[in-house]
Amino acid sequence: MYEPTTNEHADLARLKARLEVLLEATHAALWEWNVSTGEVVLDEAWARMLGYTLDELHPATMETWKRLVHPEDLEAASRRLEEHLRGTIPCYSVETRLRHKSGAWVWVEDYGRVAARGPGGEPLLMYGAHLDLTEAKLAEERIREVSVHDHLTGLLNRRHLFEELGMLVDKCRRGKGAIAVAVLDLDHFKEVNDRHGHLAGDEVLREVARTLKENIRPYDLAGRYGGEEFVVICQDTDRRAARKILGRSLRALRWRRWRFPSGEAAVTFTCGIAESEEWERQDITPEGIIARADSRMYAGKAAGRNRIVTGLEEVEGEGPEQPGGSVAVEPRP
């Protein structure tokens, strides 16, 4: 019987110590899968990562893992696993979400490799590890949130708004949808800042943003265009329907009053709307649809503010949203 030498014992001890430090530093959770029997061996770290004890997960099998994997991730993870078991890829590696005992989802990076195969190349034993990615994913989400949203209003920022608009315009050019774009500007907003201060103005902007979000549909997009200007993109919608959607926000703001130490404030907005169907499919551009909506918004400003202009008022016989002033009339394009 072979007995390791003193030096070999020392080498094994050092290797074991290094491995323990590595596992502790990376918070890696280990698993072992007997492919032929289906039995899965988990360590304490694996169970603890998901809020369980080992006893609560015993006896563990592949069905235990499948039960915990997020349904949206299971197909891709299973496919990668099968590819490695067949020898198509050298190792198994995938990011998945596993359900924590609390019901929350834990992001993990799952690694594994077949350690033993039978005479015909069939997998017999596989070892692997989980690394907890939850904190990293949350950090990524926070960075993304900052990169795509306006810090004051929480709406999409100008850059991301135009990215989304560009993708939607591309779909329209391929004949796979229609959009209506509204450009709106708050009426006399400078007076709010001048009389009540910029902090009061910020509060008004946040409330306007909240009102827009509450009154558009879940799949519509709202963003801050700049200053007191906003853009709303209504998907699969024409100008008439978009006018009704924006009208809900306009009516809500007409009744809204802000009370500051310096007095009371009220705002309305003037809005111009353009739709993709006004162009030949190949001629639609983000810049063109924004420019036409912007032009109609300024026409509404010239006609007295506090209104929505679509370019169809002459045809539809629509007047302003409330008495006073004549609506801007624009011939049908």
C-alpha positions in Angstrom: 0.0 0.0 0.0 1.4 3.4 -1.0 2.1 5.9 1.8 2.7 9.5 0.9 6.0 11.0 1.9 6.4 13.8 4.4 6.9 16.3 1.5 3.8 15.0 -0.3 1.8 15.3 2.9 3.0 18.9 3.2 2.1 19.7 -0.4 -1.4 18.3 0.1 -1.9 20.3 3.2 -0.8 23.5 1.4 -3.1 22.8 -1.5 -6.0 22.1 0.9 -5.3 25.4 2.7 -5.2 27.3 -0.6 -8.4 25.8 -1.7 -10.2 26.7 1.6 -9.0 30.3 1.3 -10.1 30.5 -2.3 -13.6 29.1 -1.5 -13.9 31.5 1.5 -12.8 34.5 -0.5 -15.0 33.8 -3.5 -18.0 32.5 -1.5 -18.1 29.6 -4.0 -20.7 26.9 -3.3 -19.8 23.4 -4.5 -21.9 20.7 -6.0 -21.3 17.1 -7.2 -23.5 15.2 -9.5 -23.5 11.4 -10.0 -24.9 11.4 -13.5 -25.6 7.7 -13.6 -27.7 7.6 -10.4 -29.0 11.2 -10.5 -27.8 11.9 -6.9 -26.6 15.4 -6.2 -24.3 16.3 -3.3 -24.4 19.9 -2.1 -22.2 21.7 0.4 -23.3 24.0 3.3 -22.4 27.1 1.3 -24.7 26.0 -1.6 -27.7 25.6 0.8 -26.9 28.8 2.7 -26.7 30.8 -0.5 -30.4 30.1 -1.0 -31.4 30.3 2.7 -31.7 26.6 3.4 -30.0 24.1 5.5 -28.6 20.9 3.9 -31.2 18.8 5.7 -34.0 20.9 4.1 -32.6 20.0 0.6 -31.8 16.4 1.3 -32.1 14.2 -0.7 -31.0 16.4 -3.6 -31.3 15.4 -7.2 -31.3 17.2 -10.5 -35.0 17.8 -10.0 -34.1 19.9 -6.9 -32.0 22.1 -9.1 -34.7 22.4 -11.8 -37.3 23.3 -9.2 -35.2 26.2 -8.0 -34.1 27.6 -11.4 -36.0 30.5 -12.8 -38.4 29.2 -15.6 -36.9 31.8 -18.0 -33.4 30.5 -17.4 -34.1 26.7 -17.3 -34.1 26.0 -21.0 -30.8 27.8 -21.8 -29.1 26.2 -18.7 -30.4 22.7 -19.6 -29.2 23.2 -23.2 -25.7 24.2 -22.1 -25.6 21.3 -19.7 -26.5 18.8 -22.4 -23.9 20.3 -24.8 -21.2 19.7 -22.2 -22.4 16.2 -21.3 -22.2 15.3 -25.0 -18.7 16.8 -25.1 -19.6 19.5 -27.6 -18.3 22.3 -25.2 -15.3 21.8 -22.8 -17.2 23.0 -19.7 -20.6 24.0 -18.5 -20.9 27.7 -17.7 -24.1 29.8 -17.4 -25.7 32.6 -15.5 -29.1 31.7 -13.9 -31.5 32.8 -11.2 -32.3 30.5 -8.3 -35.2 31.0 -6.0 -34.2 31.8 -2.4 -36.2 30.3 0.4 -37.6 33.8 1.0 -39.0 33.8 -2.6 -36.5 36.3 -3.9 -34.2 35.4 -6.9 -30.5 34.9 -6.4 -28.3 35.4 -9.5 -25.5 32.8 -9.7 -22.8 31.9 -12.1 -22.9 28.1 -12.5 -19.7 26.3 -13.5 -19.2 22.6 -14.0 -17.2 19.9 -15.7 -17.5 16.2 -16.2 -14.8 14.5 -14.1 -15.3 10.9 -15.2 -16.7 9.2 -18.3 -17.4 5.5 -19.0 -15.8 3.4 -21.7 -18.3 4.7 -24.3 -17.7 8.3 -23.3 -20.9 8.5 -21.3 -20.7 11.0 -18.4 -20.5 9.4 -15.0 -19.5 12.1 -12.5 -19.6 15.9 -12.7 -18.3 18.6 -10.3 -19.2 22.2 -10.2 -19.5 25.5 -8.3 -21.9 28.4 -7.9 -20.8 32.0 -7.5 -23.3 34.5 -6.1 -23.7 37.3 -8.6 -26.6 39.1 -6.9 -24.7 42.1 -5.6 -23.0 42.5 -9.0 -26.3 42.3 -10.8 -27.9 44.9 -8.5 -24.9 47.2 -9.1 -25.3 46.7 -12.8 -29.0 47.6 -12.6 -28.2 50.7 -10.6 -25.7 51.8 -13.2 -28.2 51.1 -16.0 -30.9 53.0 -14.1 -28.7 56.0 -13.9 -27.6 55.7 -17.6 -31.1 55.5 -19.1 -33.2 57.6 -16.7 -33.4 61.3 -16.0 -32.1 61.9 -12.4 -34.8 64.4 -11.5 -38.0 63.0 -13.0 -37.2 59.3 -13.3 -38.4 59.3 -16.9 -36.2 58.1 -19.7 -33.4 60.6 -20.4 -33.0 62.2 -23.8 -30.3 59.9 -25.1 -32.1 56.7 -24.2 -35.4 58.1 -25.4 -33.9 58.6 -28.9 -32.4 55.1 -28.9 -35.9 53.7 -28.2 -37.4 56.0 -30.8 -34.8 54.9 -33.4 -35.7 51.2 -32.8 -39.4 51.9 -33.1 -38.9 53.9 -36.3 -36.9 51.0 -37.7 -39.9 48.7 -37.0 -42.2 51.2 -38.7 -40.0 51.3 -41.8 -40.3 47.4 -41.9 -44.0 47.7 -41.7 -44.2 46.1 -38.3 -46.0 48.8 -36.3 -47.0 52.5 -36.1 -46.2 55.1 -33.5 -47.4 58.5 -32.5 -44.9 60.9 -30.9 -46.0 63.8 -28.7 -43.7 66.7 -27.8 -45.0 68.8 -24.9 -43.8 71.9 -23.2 -45.0 73.3 -19.8 -46.7 76.7 -20.2 -45.2 79.7 -18.4 -42.9 77.4 -16.4 -40.3 80.1 -16.1 -42.7 82.0 -13.9 -42.7 79.1 -11.5 -39.0 79.2 -11.2 -38.8 83.0 -11.0 -41.5 83.4 -8.4 -41.1 80.2 -6.2 -37.5 79.1 -6.9 -35.9 76.3 -8.7 -36.6 73.7 -5.9 -40.3 74.4 -6.4 -39.8 74.1 -10.1 -38.2 70.7 -9.6 -41.1 69.6 -7.5 -43.5 70.6 -10.3 -41.4 68.8 -12.9 -41.5 65.6 -10.8 -45.2 65.8 -10.4 -45.7 66.4 -14.2 -43.6 63.3 -14.8 -45.6 61.3 -12.4 -48.8 62.4 -14.0 -47.6 61.4 -17.4 -46.5 58.0 -16.2 -49.9 57.4 -14.5 -51.9 58.3 -17.6 -50.0 56.6 -20.5 -50.3 52.9 -21.2 -47.8 50.4 -19.7 -46.1 49.9 -23.1 -45.9 53.6 -24.0 -42.6 55.5 -23.3 -42.2 58.9 -21.6 -39.0 60.9 -21.4 -37.6 64.3 -20.4 -36.5 66.0 -23.6 -34.8 68.9 -21.8 -35.7 71.6 -19.3 -39.5 71.6 -19.1 -40.0 69.7 -22.3 -41.2 66.0 -22.4 -41.7 63.4 -25.1 -44.2 60.6 -25.1 -44.1 57.8 -27.6 -47.3 55.9 -28.1 -46.9 52.5 -29.7 -49.3 51.0 -32.3 -51.3 54.2 -32.0 -52.4 57.0 -34.4 -52.7 60.8 -33.6 -56.3 60.6 -32.6 -55.8 57.9 -30.0 -52.6 59.6 -28.8 -54.5 62.8 -28.3 -56.9 61.1 -25.9 -53.9 59.6 -24.0 -52.2 62.9 -23.6 -55.5 64.6 -22.9 -55.8 62.6 -19.6 -52.6 64.2 -18.3 -53.6 67.6 -19.5 -56.9 67.5 -17.7 -55.3 66.2 -14.5 -52.8 69.1 -14.5 -55.5 71.7 -15.0 -56.9 70.8 -11.6 -53.5 70.5 -9.9 -52.3 73.3 -7.6 -49.0 73.5 -5.8 -48.7 75.6 -2.6 -45.4 77.0 -1.7 -44.4 79.6 1.0 -44.3 82.2 -1.8 -47.8 81.4 -3.0 -49.7 79.0 -5.2 -48.6 77.7 -8.6 -50.3 75.9 -11.5 -49.1 74.7 -14.8 -50.6 73.3 -18.0 -48.8 72.1 -21.1 -49.0 72.6 -24.9 -48.5 69.5 -26.9 -47.9 68.6 -30.6 -48.4 65.1 -31.9 -47.1 63.5 -35.1 -47.6 59.9 -36.3 -45.5 57.6 -38.5 -48.3 57.0 -40.9 -47.9 60.6 -42.2 -44.8 59.5 -44.1 -44.1 56.9 -46.7 -42.6 54.0 -44.9 -39.0 54.5 -46.2 -39.1 58.2 -45.4 -39.8 57.9 -41.6 -36.9 59.2 -39.4 -36.8 60.0 -35.7 -35.7 63.5 -36.4 -38.5 64.1 -38.8 -41.3 62.9 -36.5 -39.9 64.8 -33.6 -39.6 68.0 -35.7 -43.2 67.8 -36.9 -44.6 67.2 -33.4 -42.4 70.1 -32.2 -43.7 72.4 -34.9 -47.3 71.6 -33.9 -46.4 72.2 -30.3 -45.2 75.7 -31.2 -48.3 76.3 -33.2 -50.3 75.4 -30.1 -48.2 77.9 -28.1 -49.0 80.6 -30.7 -52.7 79.8 -30.5 -52.9 80.4 -26.8 -51.2 77.4 -25.1 -52.9 74.7 -22.9 -53.9 72.5 -25.7 -53.0 69.5 -27.9 -52.4 69.9 -31.7 -52.4 67.0 -34.0 -52.7 68.6 -37.4 -56.2 67.0 -37.8 -58.2 69.7 -36.0 -59.7 71.2 -39.2 -60.9 67.8 -40.3 -62.1 66.6 -36.9 -63.6 70.0 -35.9 -61.9 69.8 -32.5 -61.6 72.8 -30.4 -59.3 73.6 -27.5 -59.4 71.4 -24.4 -61.0 74.2 -22.4 -62.9 77.5 -23.4 -60.8 80.4 -24.6 -58.7 80.9 -27.7 -58.8 79.2 -31.1 -57.1 76.0 -31.8 -54.2 76.0 -34.2 -55.3 74.6 -37.6 -52.9 72.7 -39.8 -53.9 71.1 -43.1 -53.8 67.4 -43.4 -50.3 66.4 -44.6 
